[in-house]
Amino acid sequence: MTVSFWCLVIAGIMAGLVVGLASIDHLTLEIAAKKNAKLAKSAKNIFAVINNHHWMLVTLLLINAACLETLPIYLNKAVDELIAIAIAVIGVLFIG
């Protein structure tokens, strides 16, 4: 059950990162970074990630898919097959 829990947690984090990083406006962040020196350090790290947009999306989606595919496998070891499928589907709907 611990592996299943962590699969859901990681899948939720990856889903949030996909939405969050894909929706960042490059120009707005650049303007905000010029006004605030502390934000400029963070913006430099974020630009390194979002400038390679395709690699970022592929990486996040692959990790998300791997977690979501692993979830029912480990749940099936803990509970009955139909219950594992139901828990996996409900978990993915709420977390994803």
C-alpha positions in Angstrom: 0.0 0.0 0.0 2.9 2.4 0.6 4.1 2.1 -3.0 0.5 2.8 -4.2 0.3 5.9 -1.9 3.6 7.2 -3.3 2.5 6.5 -6.9 -0.5 8.7 -6.3 1.5 11.4 -4.6 4.1 11.5 -7.4 1.4 11.4 -10.1 -0.3 14.4 -8.4 2.9 16.4 -8.2 3.7 15.7 -11.9 0.2 16.7 -13.0 0.5 19.9 -11.1 3.9 20.6 -12.5 2.7 20.0 -16.1 -0.1 22.6 -15.6 2.0 25.0 -13.6 5.2 25.0 -15.8 3.3 24.9 -19.1 1.2 27.9 -18.2 4.1 30.2 -17.2 4.2 33.3 -19.3 7.9 33.9 -20.2 7.6 37.6 -20.7 5.7 38.3 -17.5 8.3 36.3 -15.5 11.1 38.1 -17.2 9.7 41.5 -16.3 9.0 40.5 -12.7 12.6 39.1 -12.4 14.0 42.5 -13.5 12.1 44.2 -10.7 13.1 41.8 -7.9 16.6 40.4 -7.4 15.4 37.5 -5.3 12.9 36.5 -7.9 15.6 36.7 -10.6 17.5 33.8 -9.1 14.4 31.6 -9.1 13.4 32.8 -12.6 16.9 31.8 -13.9 16.2 28.2 -12.7 12.7 28.2 -14.1 13.9 29.5 -17.5 16.3 26.7 -17.7 13.4 24.3 -17.5 10.8 26.0 -19.6 13.1 26.9 -22.4 13.4 23.2 -23.2 9.6 23.0 -23.3 9.3 19.7 -25.1 11.8 17.9 -22.9 10.0 19.2 -19.8 6.6 18.0 -21.0 7.9 14.6 -22.1 9.7 14.0 -18.8 6.8 15.0 -16.7 4.2 13.0 -18.7 6.4 9.9 -18.7 6.9 10.0 -15.0 3.2 10.6 -14.5 2.2 7.7 -16.8 4.7 5.4 -15.1 3.2 6.1 -11.7 -0.3 5.7 -12.9 0.5 2.4 -14.6 2.3 1.1 -11.6 -0.5 2.0 -9.2 -3.0 -0.8 -10.1 -0.1 -3.4 -10.2 0.8 -2.8 -6.6 -2.8 -2.3 -5.5 -3.7 -5.7 -7.0 -1.1 -7.3 -4.6 -2.9 -5.7 -1.6 -6.6 -6.1 -2.5 -8.9 -7.9 -4.9 -8.5 -7.1 -8.6 -11.8 -5.2 -9.0 -11.3 -3.2 -5.8 -7.7 -2.4 -7.0 -9.1 -1.1 -10.3 -11.8 1.0 -8.5 -9.3 2.5 -6.1 -6.9 3.3 -8.9 -9.5 4.9 -11.1 -10.9 7.0 -8.2 -7.4 8.0 -7.0 -6.4 9.1 -10.5 -9.6 11.1 -10.9 -9.1 13.0 -7.6 -5.3 13.3 -7.7 -4.7 13.8 -11.4 
